[in-house]
Every structure is written in structure tokens, then in C-alpha cells.
Amino acid sequence: MFKLAHHPKAFLTLKRNVQPGLSARTQIISVLEKRACNTKKISRETGLSYASVLHHLHLLEAENILSRRGRRTYVWELTGAGQQRLITGKES
């Protein structure tokens, strides 16, 4: 059996990291690396449910890996904070 590679930004410090969550966050981050988009588009492209995507988006936002802009139909985008935290090894 082989191990799946997870995106480094998919790991959370405030919550437990379990396999299904890591996989879902990796898929979401992969979509957002291409372009910023809303929850519905992320859900369609990943094949995850809307509620699941929204849950993980909020978890990633709490870790300052994502930010949202707009009103009500939020557009989600990656921030540089998560990558910076990985490089320096500490939170800013």
C-alpha cells in the first residue's frame, strides 16, 4: 500500500489531522493554487460536498492559510502566511 502525498498547507495546528481531512484540504488547496474561486466551484471541481468544502475552508481560514473577499458569495484565495510559517517554523 502506498502513502498519498498531502499538501504541506493542508496540515493544521489547531485541529487533529486525520486522513480524510488532509485529503480534502489537499484537493481544496490544489484548486485554489490555480485560481481564487467560490465554494460552489471548489465543490464541483473536487467532488466534495458543499458543506464539507465550507467546513475545511473555515478551518484553513482560522489557520491564516486562506482569506476570503467579497460579500456573501465569498471568493477564497491562498495567503502567503501558511507557506511562510512552514519555512520559518513559527507563527507570525
C-alpha positions as CSV (number, residue, x, y, z in Angstrom):
1,M,0.0,0.0,0.0
2,F,1.3,3.5,-0.9
3,K,1.1,6.7,1.0
4,L,-0.7,9.6,-0.5
5,A,1.2,12.9,-0.5
6,H,-0.6,15.8,1.2
7,H,0.0,19.4,0.5
8,P,2.1,21.0,3.2
9,K,-0.5,23.7,3.8
10,A,-3.2,21.0,4.5
11,F,-1.8,20.3,8.0
12,L,-3.5,22.2,10.8
13,T,-2.0,23.3,14.1
14,L,-5.4,23.9,15.9
15,K,-7.1,20.7,15.0
16,R,-6.3,17.0,14.7
17,N,-5.0,16.0,11.3
18,V,-6.8,12.8,10.1
19,Q,-6.5,11.2,6.7
20,P,-9.9,12.2,5.2
21,G,-9.5,15.9,6.3
22,L,-5.9,16.1,4.9
23,S,-7.1,14.6,1.6
24,A,-10.0,17.1,1.4
25,R,-7.8,20.1,2.3
26,T,-5.2,19.0,-0.2
27,Q,-7.8,18.9,-3.0
28,I,-9.1,22.3,-2.0
29,I,-5.7,23.9,-1.9
30,S,-4.8,22.4,-5.3
31,V,-7.9,24.1,-6.8
32,L,-7.0,27.4,-5.1
33,E,-3.4,27.3,-6.3
34,K,-4.7,27.6,-9.8
35,R,-7.1,30.5,-9.1
36,A,-9.2,32.1,-6.5
37,C,-12.9,30.9,-6.6
38,N,-16.0,30.5,-4.6
39,T,-17.2,27.5,-2.5
40,K,-19.6,26.2,-5.2
41,K,-16.8,26.0,-7.8
42,I,-14.4,24.3,-5.4
43,S,-17.1,21.8,-4.5
44,R,-17.7,21.0,-8.2
45,E,-14.0,20.6,-9.1
46,T,-13.1,18.5,-6.1
47,G,-16.2,16.3,-6.0
48,L,-16.6,17.1,-2.2
49,S,-19.9,18.2,-0.8
50,Y,-20.6,21.9,-0.4
51,A,-20.8,21.6,3.4
52,S,-17.5,19.7,3.6
53,V,-15.7,22.2,1.5
54,L,-17.1,25.1,3.5
55,H,-16.0,23.4,6.8
56,H,-12.5,22.9,5.5
57,L,-12.3,26.5,4.1
58,H,-13.2,27.8,7.6
59,L,-10.6,25.6,9.2
60,L,-7.9,26.9,6.7
61,E,-9.1,30.5,7.3
62,A,-8.6,30.1,11.0
63,E,-5.0,29.0,10.4
64,N,-4.5,32.1,8.1
65,I,-3.8,29.8,5.1
66,L,-6.8,31.2,3.2
67,S,-8.6,34.5,3.1
68,R,-12.0,35.5,1.7
69,R,-13.1,38.6,-0.1
70,G,-16.4,39.8,-1.4
71,R,-19.8,39.9,0.1
72,R,-21.9,36.8,0.8
73,T,-20.6,34.9,-2.2
74,Y,-17.1,34.8,-0.9
75,V,-14.1,34.3,-3.2
76,W,-11.4,32.3,-1.4
77,E,-7.7,32.7,-2.1
78,L,-4.5,31.4,-0.6
79,T,-2.4,33.7,1.5
80,G,1.4,33.6,1.8
81,A,1.2,33.2,5.6
82,G,0.9,29.4,5.6
83,Q,4.0,29.0,3.4
84,Q,5.9,31.5,5.5
85,R,5.0,29.5,8.6
86,L,6.4,26.3,7.1
87,I,9.7,28.0,6.1
88,T,10.4,29.8,9.3
89,G,8.9,27.1,11.6
90,K,7.0,29.6,13.7
91,E,3.8,31.6,13.5
92,S,3.9,35.3,12.8
